[in-house]
Amino acid sequence: MNKLFSFLAGALSGALVGAVTASLMAPTSGEAFREQALSRWENAKREAQLAMEQKRLELEAQFEQMKS
């Protein structure tokens, strides 16, 4: 469990550093960049919510199957 947590923390840190670096090197204006960033954030949030809902339904089905 500790190794998994360390890996996830490293992956998240790397993604964050990569995103900041990419945003600083981007050849777009500030306003265009903000619009793109907001759009990407909303898309990522929507995909995460869909994945969460699918996993919840899957776990509920497994739970019902185990109860029977």
N, C-alpha and C positions, 0 to 999 in steps of 0.2 A: 504494500500500500504506500509506503514511504517513497519507493522508487517511482511509482506512478505519479504521486503528487509532485515530486521533484521534476519529472519530465513535463508534466502539464504546466507547472510554473515557468519552466524554461521556455517552453513553446509559446506561452502567452507573452512572456517578456520579449522574446524574439519577434513575435508578430507586432507588438506595440512599437518596438524600435524601428522595425521595417516600415510600418505605417507612417511614423513621424518623419523618417528619412525621405520616404517617397513624397510626402506632402510638401516638404521643404524644397525638394528638387523638381517639383511639378512645374511645367511651363505654362500654367494657366493663371488667370487673374484671381485675385482674392475672392471676388463675388462668385465667379464660376466655380472655383474650388469649393466654396462653402455649399453651393447648391449640389455639386456632385457628392460631397461628403455626406450631406444630409440625406440625399437619395440613397446612397449606399447603406447608411445606417438604418434607414427605415426598411430597406429590403432585407438586411441581415436580421433585424428585429422580427420582421414578418416570418422569415424562414425559421427562426428559432422558435417562434410561437407554434408554427405548424409542426415542427419536429417534436416539440413538447407535447402537443395534443395527440400526435400519433403514438408516442411512447406511452402516454397515459392510457389510451384506449387498449394498447397491446398489453400493458400490465394489468388492467382491469379484467381483460379476457382471461389472462393466465390465472388471476386470482379466482375468478368464477369457476374456472376449470378445476382448480385445486380444491375448492370447496365441495365440488360434486363428488 
